[in-house]
Structures are given as structure tokens and as C-alpha cells.
Amino acid sequence: MRKLKNNLNKNNLSIIIVISVLLFSYLGFKYLRDGCLLDNSNHFRKLYSNAIELKQNQNYDEAYNIFDKISQKYAAYDAVLFQQADCAAKTGDEAAAIKKYKVIFSDYPNSILTEHARYEMAKAYLRGKEFKKAEKVFKDIIKKDSKTDFAIGSYYYLGEIIQQKNLDQAVKYWKKYIELSPDGRFSYDCANAIIKSG
């Protein structure tokens, strides 16, 4: 009888140890993943604010790393990804920027940042000299809605991309840009390019 009690006590102790190890492992994983054990929105909001301040002071690498500490459970995680992508682009890491932009429109298709992310991704492709990918994304933006600011900007960039291989088509893109945004940021550049093509 005493032997049976000892075996039961050993079994109970083993179960308690296993449960404790699993619990502490889970809590440790949660802490590493989320930066805290509780669902603490204030904690993530403070991290976000800190990262934005660093970004405004042009400490892009440090801001990127702070953004990386914010949990995917944070309500504005799409904004976190967008800011992080922008930091990567500012340091010339186009691959990291593109990766973050892709997550926005794959995981947050209904976000108000989705189309902006797509536009910025196309510009990142362009800066990285991946012209075919940039061209495809700019054309997709125009196809979706040709009158948005992102589509209008896409006309300018498409003209820039194809001017060497098809100047006539580039001129058409630049004219479309001027038609839709006569006082736009690139209007002067488009007008000059059209005159030079002439």
C-alpha cells in the first residue's frame, strides 16, 4: 500500500512538473513574441510612438527595430508594417520594404493603407531597378481605379520606366498625368519630357 502511494505521489509530481514546464514555456514564448505577458495595447502604443519619434529624427534603423517589437495583435499593426517598410526604404533596404508592403496587402486587404502600400512597393521595385515588376504593379494600380492619386502618380512613373523602349507610349502616360493633375508634383517634369521628346 505504501509502495502504491509513493508511485502515485511520484506520478502526481511528474505531472505537476510537466504542466509547470509547459506553462513557463508558453509564457516565455508569449513574452518573446509580444514583449509582454498581457494583451497590453498601451505598451504597444508607447513603442509605436517612440518609433515614430525616432523615424522623424531620421534614426531609421533604430525605429525599424522598435516597430519590430510590436505584436501582430496590436490593433494598428498594418500601420506598424507601413512605417517599418518606410524605414527600410529610407535606409535603402528595398527588399525589406517590399516584404513589409506585401504583408500589408496580403494580410490586411481592407486596410486604408493597402493601395498606398502597393504604390510604395512599386516605387521600391523601381528604385531597385526591377522595372518589369514596377511596371506591372503601376499598371495594376491604374486598372483598379485610374483616378486615384496613386493611379495618377503611376502614369508618371510608367512614362519614366518605358521612355527608353517606347517614347510614344511614355508621352501618352505623361500627357495623362498632366490631364488628371495639371498642378501635380510631376507636371513640370512631364511637360519637359514631352517637349524634349518632340
HELIX and SHEET records of a PDB file:
HELIX    1   1 ARG A    2  ASP A   34  1                                  33    
HELIX    2   2 SER A   41  GLN A   56  1                                  16    
HELIX    3   3 TYR A   60  PHE A   67  1                                   8    
HELIX    4   4 TYR A   77  LYS A   90  1                                  14    
HELIX    5   5 GLU A   94  ASP A  107  1                                  14    
HELIX    6   6 THR A  114  ARG A  127  1                                  14    
HELIX    7   7 PHE A  131  LYS A  144  1                                  14    
HELIX    8   8 ASP A  149  ILE A  162  1                                  14    
HELIX    9   9 LEU A  167  LEU A  180  1                                  14    
HELIX   10  10 SER A  187  SER A  197  1                                  11    
END                                                                             
